[in-house]
Amino acid sequence: VTANDNDLIIMAITNSMVFIFALYMKMVKHVNLPNQ
């Protein structure tokens, strides 16, 4: 594995984590707002 491949893997993991976190926040807001 070269450094370039490593960077691509790290970027892919970071992007998916950001996407999952954004999706999670969206769902939390969607669930919490009607209850308040």
Secondary structure, 3 states (H helix, E strand, C coil): CCHHHHHHHHHHHHHHHHHHHHHHHHHHHHHHHHHC
